[in-house]
Amino acid sequence: MKLLLFNHEYPPIGGGGGRVTERLAKEYAARGHEVHIVTSAYRDLPRLETQNGCRIERAPALRASPNSAKITEMLTYAASSARTAWRSAKKNRPDAVQVFFGIPSGGAAYLLKRRFRIPYVVFLGGRDVPRPNPDPPHYRHLYRALKPALLSIWKHASYVVACSEGLRKLALQTAPRQPIEVIPDGIDLEMFSPAERPARTPVRALGVGRLIPRKGFDTFIRAAAELKKRAAPPFEAAIVGDGQERARLEALAEQLNVQDCVRFVGSVPYEELPKQYAEADIFALTSLAEGMPLAALEAMATGLPVVSTRAQGMTELIEDGVNGRLFEAGDHRRLAELLERLIHNPDLRRRYGNANAEKARAYAWGNIAEAYLKLLEASAAGVKRGGNRK
């Protein structure tokens, strides 16, 4: 098949959604499909290049940061990607389109469907789904304004796919009659594999993600301060990632007098992430909202115990008391309590970690790509199913 993929974020810019696109595209190409990706231009990244057997085209977009995009920046991509796709479709018509995030990518796919009758599949990843208490708060007004367009994009898709059951349920609050499939995100099991973790001090709790409000890293820092008050054994809270919140988070760590045990690692190349997980003893996810975070899957595959908020996707990955612990977003005292138990109990860390390494095996990217290809092939064949099911 000839496949056209849209995502305003693609490595080296963006977060987990871009990585999902990259990995699926690589799997599609490895199976002999012709893959064309339209993403955002950024600084001196080449306008056209080939990676992993996939053609990457970067449409003009106003983008100031590699870590996050403002809505005005996304809208420039929405306009330019539509023009790019129109030219591409006229020249080399794809059999099917895959859209990563209904907004801002869905508009281009909708136009191709109306003009050239090219079917498309929509991936729902997180913030592209309206929610009652969004972060940032002004997204509430944005969701209201974009809802008609979003509903139309979903309605005309051959398939709409959420990356977790929790996200599907959230999407159904906006569109109760919309058929939505569930296909989880995946993990590279060769890159992220179980690591040996000898007894060591300090015990290292790790957080990975963009430093943006939605990731809740202030909860991680406040939990470190609580642990310090309790005179817990030597520990370190390491934060891997960068973004707009870094200065504020560093100031918070200084204000709470935990700069000695909270370490800001900054961004690291993706291929160096396995080393970060291997050097950690506990993985902490403090997000207010997610779809299905790749960082959690990566941590699980390396055999780390996970302590997480009940964000979308996490209640499907973590069974409380079996392979990790769950807490309510923002509750730093509860997080501190759960971390303290794991710091004191290496056998419990090992038990949770072994259970996670085993569970992660089901999320190999090959399995996930095959699930998507079935939908893309059905779309190209003109088959459109109904029903809310996994």
C-alpha positions in Angstrom: 0.0 0.0 0.0 0.9 3.6 -0.4 0.5 5.2 3.0 0.4 8.9 3.9 1.0 9.8 7.5 0.3 13.2 9.1 1.8 14.4 12.5 2.8 17.9 13.4 5.5 16.4 15.6 8.1 13.9 14.5 11.5 13.2 16.0 13.6 15.1 16.8 10.7 17.5 17.7 7.8 16.7 20.0 7.2 13.9 22.5 5.7 10.4 22.6 3.2 10.9 19.7 6.1 11.6 17.4 7.8 8.5 18.5 4.7 6.5 17.8 4.6 7.8 14.3 8.2 7.0 13.8 8.0 3.5 15.0 4.8 2.6 13.1 6.2 4.1 9.9 9.4 2.1 10.3 7.3 -1.1 10.8 5.1 -0.3 7.8 8.1 0.2 5.5 9.8 -3.0 6.7 6.7 -4.8 5.5 7.0 -3.4 2.0 4.6 -0.5 2.2 5.5 2.9 0.7 5.4 5.4 3.5 5.2 9.2 3.1 5.2 11.3 6.3 4.2 15.0 6.4 5.3 16.8 9.5 6.4 20.3 10.7 9.4 22.1 9.5 11.8 23.2 12.3 14.9 25.3 12.1 17.5 23.7 9.9 15.9 20.2 9.6 15.9 19.2 5.9 12.7 19.8 4.1 12.9 16.4 2.4 14.7 13.3 3.6 14.5 9.5 3.8 14.7 7.7 7.2 14.0 4.0 7.8 12.8 3.6 4.3 10.2 6.4 4.8 10.0 9.6 2.9 9.7 12.6 5.3 8.4 15.9 4.1 8.4 18.9 6.5 5.7 21.5 5.8 6.3 25.1 6.7 5.2 25.8 10.3 5.9 28.5 13.0 7.5 26.4 15.7 9.6 28.1 18.4 10.4 25.1 20.7 11.2 21.4 20.0 9.3 20.4 23.2 5.9 21.9 22.7 3.7 23.7 20.2 1.3 26.6 20.8 -2.1 26.3 19.1 -1.2 29.2 16.7 1.9 27.2 15.7 -0.2 24.1 15.2 -2.6 26.0 13.0 0.2 27.0 10.6 1.0 23.3 10.2 -2.7 22.5 9.6 -2.7 25.0 6.7 0.6 24.1 5.1 0.2 20.3 5.5 -3.1 20.5 3.7 -1.4 22.2 0.7 1.5 19.7 0.8 -0.9 16.8 0.9 -3.0 18.1 -1.9 0.1 18.3 -4.2 1.3 14.9 -3.1 -2.1 13.2 -3.6 -2.4 14.6 -7.2 1.0 13.3 -8.0 1.2 10.0 -6.2 -2.2 9.1 -4.8 -2.0 7.1 -1.5 -4.2 4.2 -0.8 -4.9 5.3 2.8 -4.0 8.1 5.2 -3.2 7.8 8.9 -3.7 10.9 11.0 -1.9 11.3 14.4 -4.1 13.7 16.4 -7.4 14.9 15.0 -6.2 18.5 15.6 -4.1 19.8 13.9 -3.6 17.0 11.4 -7.1 15.9 10.6 -8.1 18.7 8.4 -5.7 17.7 5.6 -7.0 14.1 5.7 -10.6 15.4 5.6 -9.9 17.4 2.5 -8.2 14.5 0.7 -11.2 12.3 1.5 -13.7 14.9 0.1 -11.7 15.7 -3.0 -10.0 12.4 -3.9 -12.0 9.9 -1.9 -8.9 8.7 0.0 -9.8 7.0 3.3 -8.2 7.9 6.5 -7.7 6.5 10.0 -7.4 8.8 13.1 -5.1 8.2 16.0 -6.2 9.7 19.3 -3.3 10.4 21.6 -4.3 12.6 24.5 -4.7 16.3 24.4 -6.5 16.1 21.0 -9.5 14.7 23.0 -11.6 17.3 24.8 -11.7 16.8 28.6 -13.5 18.6 31.4 -10.4 20.0 33.2 -7.8 20.5 30.6 -4.2 21.7 31.1 -3.7 24.5 30.2 -7.1 25.7 31.3 -7.6 27.9 28.2 -7.9 24.7 26.2 -11.5 24.5 27.5 -12.4 27.4 25.2 -10.3 25.9 22.4 -12.1 22.6 22.6 -15.5 24.4 22.4 -14.4 26.3 19.3 -12.9 23.3 17.6 -15.5 20.7 18.5 -17.6 20.9 15.3 -14.4 20.4 13.2 -13.2 17.6 15.4 -16.5 15.8 15.3 -16.6 16.1 11.5 -13.1 14.7 11.2 -13.9 11.7 13.4 -17.3 11.1 11.7 -15.7 10.9 8.2 -12.8 8.7 9.2 -12.9 5.0 8.3 -11.7 4.3 11.8 -11.0 6.3 14.9 -8.4 4.6 17.2 -7.6 5.5 20.9 -4.4 4.4 22.4 -6.0 3.3 25.6 -9.5 2.3 26.9 -9.4 5.3 29.3 -8.9 7.7 26.3 -11.7 6.0 24.3 -14.1 6.5 27.2 -13.0 10.2 27.4 -13.6 10.6 23.7 -17.1 9.1 23.9 -18.0 11.9 26.3 -17.7 14.2 23.3 -19.0 11.9 20.7 -21.2 9.1 22.3 -22.1 7.4 19.0 -18.7 7.5 17.5 -17.2 4.0 16.9 -13.8 4.0 18.4 -11.2 1.1 18.4 -8.5 0.7 20.9 -4.9 -0.1 19.9 -2.2 0.6 22.6 1.1 2.2 22.0 4.1 -0.1 21.6 7.7 -0.6 22.8 11.0 -1.5 21.2 11.8 -4.7 23.1 15.3 -4.9 21.7 16.2 -1.3 22.7 14.4 -1.5 26.1 15.1 -4.8 27.9 15.4 -5.9 31.5 18.5 -4.6 33.3 20.4 -5.9 36.2 20.0 -3.6 39.2 22.5 -4.4 42.1 21.8 -3.1 45.6 23.0 0.6 45.7 22.6 3.9 47.4 21.1 6.3 46.9 18.0 4.6 45.5 17.1 6.4 42.3 13.5 7.3 41.4 13.3 8.4 37.8 10.8 10.7 35.9 11.0 11.1 32.1 9.1 13.5 30.0 8.8 17.1 28.7 8.9 19.7 31.4 5.4 21.1 30.7 2.6 21.6 33.3 0.6 18.5 32.2 3.5 16.2 33.2 3.1 17.2 36.9 6.8 17.2 37.8 6.1 19.6 40.6 4.4 16.7 42.4 7.6 14.7 42.1 9.7 17.5 43.6 7.2 18.0 46.5 7.3 14.3 47.1 11.1 14.4 47.4 10.7 17.2 50.0 8.3 15.1 51.9 10.7 12.1 51.8 13.5 14.3 53.1 11.3 15.4 56.0 10.7 11.7 56.9 14.4 11.1 57.0 14.1 8.3 54.4 17.2 6.3 53.3 19.4 8.0 50.8 17.5 8.6 47.6 17.6 10.6 44.4 14.8 12.0 42.3 16.1 12.3 38.7 14.2 14.1 36.0 15.1 13.4 32.4 13.7 15.9 29.9 13.5 19.6 29.1 10.9 22.3 28.4 9.3 25.5 29.4 8.8 24.5 33.0 12.4 23.8 33.8 13.3 27.2 35.4 10.2 27.1 37.6 10.8 23.5 38.7 14.4 24.2 39.5 13.3 27.2 41.6 10.7 25.0 43.4 13.4 22.5 44.2 15.6 25.3 45.7 12.6 26.7 47.6 11.9 23.3 49.1 15.6 22.8 49.9 15.8 19.5 47.9 18.4 20.6 45.3 20.8 18.0 46.9 18.5 15.1 46.0 16.6 16.3 42.9 18.7 16.2 39.8 17.7 17.7 36.5 19.4 15.6 33.9 18.0 17.5 30.9 17.2 16.1 27.5 19.2 13.0 26.4 19.3 11.4 22.9 16.7 8.8 22.6 19.2 6.0 22.1 20.7 6.9 25.5 17.4 6.5 27.4 17.9 2.8 28.1 20.9 3.7 30.2 18.8 6.1 32.2 16.3 3.4 33.0 19.0 0.9 33.8 20.5 3.3 36.4 17.2 3.8 38.1 15.4 1.7 40.7 11.9 3.1 40.6 9.9 4.9 37.8 7.5 7.7 38.8 4.9 9.1 36.5 3.1 12.2 37.8 1.1 13.3 34.7 -2.3 15.0 35.1 -3.4 13.5 31.7 -2.0 11.0 29.2 -3.1 8.7 26.3 -0.7 5.9 26.9 2.8 7.2 27.9 5.7 5.6 26.1 8.0 6.4 29.0 6.0 4.1 31.2 6.1 1.3 28.7 9.9 1.8 28.3 10.3 1.7 32.1 8.3 -1.4 32.3 10.2 -3.2 29.6 13.5 -2.5 31.5 12.1 -4.1 34.6 11.4 -1.1 36.7 8.6 -0.9 39.3 6.2 1.9 38.4 4.4 4.4 40.7 1.9 6.4 38.7 -1.1 8.7 38.7 -4.4 7.2 37.4 -3.9 9.0 34.1 -5.5 7.5 30.9 -3.7 4.4 29.9 -2.0 3.8 33.2 -4.8 1.9 34.9 -4.5 -0.5 32.0 -0.8 -0.9 32.4 -0.5 -0.9 36.2 -2.5 -3.2 38.5 -2.2 -1.6 41.9 -0.2 -3.8 44.2 0.7 -6.3 41.4 3.3 -4.5 39.2 3.3 -1.0 40.7 1.2 1.5 42.7 -1.3 4.1 41.7 -2.2 7.5 43.3 -4.3 10.5 42.5 -2.7 13.2 40.4 -1.2 16.0 42.5 -1.1 14.0 45.8 2.6 14.4 46.6 2.2 13.0 50.1 0.7 9.8 48.8 3.5 9.6 46.2 6.1 10.1 48.9 4.5 7.3 51.0 4.5 4.9 48.0 8.1 5.8 47.1 9.2 5.3 50.7 7.8 1.8 50.8 9.7 0.9 47.6 12.9 2.5 48.8 12.9 0.4 51.9 11.9 -2.8 50.1 14.2 -4.0 47.3 12.4 -7.4 47.1 9.1 -5.6 46.3 10.9 -3.4 43.7 12.2 -6.6 42.1 8.8 -8.3 42.2 7.0 -5.4 40.5 9.8 -4.9 38.0 9.8 -8.6 36.9 6.0 -8.4 36.5 6.4 -5.3 34.3 9.1 -6.8 32.1 6.8 -9.8 31.4 3.7 -7.6 30.7 5.7 -5.3 28.3 6.3 -8.2 26.0 2.7 -7.9 24.6 3.4 -4.4 23.5 6.1 -5.1 20.8 5.8 -2.6 18.0 5.4 -5.4 15.4 2.1 -6.4 17.1 0.9 -2.9 17.2 1.8 -2.1 13.6 -0.1 -5.3 12.4 -3.2 -4.1 14.2 -3.1 -0.7 12.5 -2.3 -2.2 9.1 -5.5 -4.3 9.3 -7.5 -1.1 9.7 -5.6 0.7 6.9 -6.0 -2.2 4.5 -9.7 -2.4 5.4 -10.0 1.4 4.8 -8.3 1.1 1.4 -10.7 -1.7 0.5 -13.6 0.5 1.4 -14.6 -1.4 4.5 -15.9 0.8 7.4 -16.9 -1.0 10.6 -19.0 0.2 13.5 -19.0 -0.6 17.2 -17.0 0.5 20.2 -14.6 -2.3 20.8 -11.0 -3.2 21.3 
